[in-house]
Amino acid sequence: MSVGFPGRQDRGSLQEALRQWRLIEKRLEKRLEKRLEKGPGKKDTGKADRAAWFRAKLEIARVHVRLGNKQRAAKMIELISILHPDLGWPEMKRWFEKVLAE
């Protein structure tokens, strides 16, 4: 997986990538909240949106690392792991751990 824009890793491109991933994250949060408001028993579980939300969080963390904000990325991952100890699913957890190791 790559972050930012293909072939562009300058600070401006990374900041734009961060802005775009945050927009995606916020849209997904709204969609997930609407699904929760539907209540239990609804067939629409939002599994794809949940997976996309974790992906957006992962990419935000990766951009922070590339911008030199590793502590911010680590704090974000720590907060996510408090609410979601599995960090989504096993492969996603490994990706988050890889970001922390960068």
C-alpha positions as CSV (number, residue, x, y, z in Angstrom):
1,M,0.0,0.0,0.0
2,S,1.2,3.5,-0.7
3,V,0.3,6.8,0.7
4,G,0.0,10.2,-0.9
5,F,0.2,10.6,-4.6
6,P,2.1,8.2,-6.7
7,G,5.7,9.3,-7.1
8,R,5.2,12.4,-4.9
9,Q,6.4,12.3,-1.3
10,D,7.2,16.0,-0.8
11,R,5.7,17.7,2.3
12,G,3.0,19.5,0.4
13,S,1.8,16.3,-1.3
14,L,1.8,14.4,2.1
15,Q,-0.2,17.2,3.8
16,E,-2.7,17.0,0.9
17,A,-2.9,13.2,1.3
18,L,-3.4,13.7,5.1
19,R,-6.3,16.2,4.4
20,Q,-7.9,13.7,1.9
21,W,-7.6,10.7,4.2
22,R,-9.2,12.8,7.1
23,L,-12.1,13.7,4.8
24,I,-12.6,10.0,4.0
25,E,-12.4,9.1,7.6
26,K,-15.1,11.7,8.6
27,R,-17.4,10.6,5.8
28,L,-17.1,6.9,6.9
29,E,-17.7,7.9,10.6
30,K,-20.9,9.6,9.6
31,R,-22.0,6.5,7.6
32,L,-21.2,4.2,10.5
33,E,-23.1,6.4,12.9
34,K,-26.2,6.3,10.7
35,R,-26.0,2.5,10.6
36,L,-25.8,2.4,14.4
37,E,-28.9,4.6,14.7
38,K,-30.8,2.0,12.7
39,G,-30.5,-0.3,15.7
40,P,-29.9,-4.0,16.1
41,G,-31.5,-6.5,13.8
42,K,-30.8,-4.6,10.6
43,K,-29.1,-6.7,7.8
44,D,-26.8,-3.8,6.8
45,T,-23.8,-4.3,9.1
46,G,-21.5,-1.7,7.5
47,K,-18.7,-4.2,7.3
48,A,-17.2,-2.6,4.2
49,D,-17.4,0.9,5.8
50,R,-15.8,-0.4,9.0
51,A,-12.9,-1.9,7.0
52,A,-12.5,1.3,5.0
53,W,-12.5,3.3,8.3
54,F,-9.6,1.3,9.6
55,R,-7.8,1.7,6.3
56,A,-8.2,5.5,6.5
57,K,-6.9,5.5,10.0
58,L,-3.9,3.4,8.9
59,E,-3.1,5.8,6.0
60,I,-3.4,8.8,8.3
61,A,-0.9,7.2,10.7
62,R,1.4,6.4,7.8
63,V,1.3,10.0,6.5
64,H,2.1,11.3,10.0
65,V,5.2,9.1,10.1
66,R,6.3,10.3,6.7
67,L,5.8,13.9,7.9
68,G,8.0,13.2,10.9
69,N,5.1,13.0,13.4
70,K,5.8,9.5,14.6
71,Q,4.6,10.3,18.1
72,R,1.3,11.5,16.8
73,A,0.9,8.4,14.7
74,A,1.7,6.2,17.8
75,K,-0.8,8.1,20.0
76,M,-3.5,7.7,17.3
77,I,-2.9,4.0,17.0
78,E,-2.8,3.7,20.8
79,L,-6.2,5.4,21.1
80,I,-7.7,3.2,18.3
81,S,-6.4,0.1,20.1
82,I,-8.2,1.1,23.3
83,L,-11.5,1.1,21.5
84,H,-10.7,-1.7,19.1
85,P,-8.1,-4.0,20.7
86,D,-8.0,-6.2,17.6
87,L,-7.3,-3.1,15.4
88,G,-9.9,-4.4,12.9
89,W,-8.6,-7.8,12.0
90,P,-5.2,-9.7,12.2
91,E,-3.8,-8.4,9.0
92,M,-4.8,-4.8,9.7
93,K,-3.2,-5.1,13.2
94,R,0.1,-6.2,11.6
95,W,-0.1,-3.1,9.3
96,F,-0.6,-0.8,12.2
97,E,2.3,-2.5,14.0
98,K,4.5,-2.0,10.9
99,V,3.7,1.7,10.9
100,L,4.9,1.9,14.6
101,A,8.1,0.0,13.6
102,E,9.0,2.5,10.8
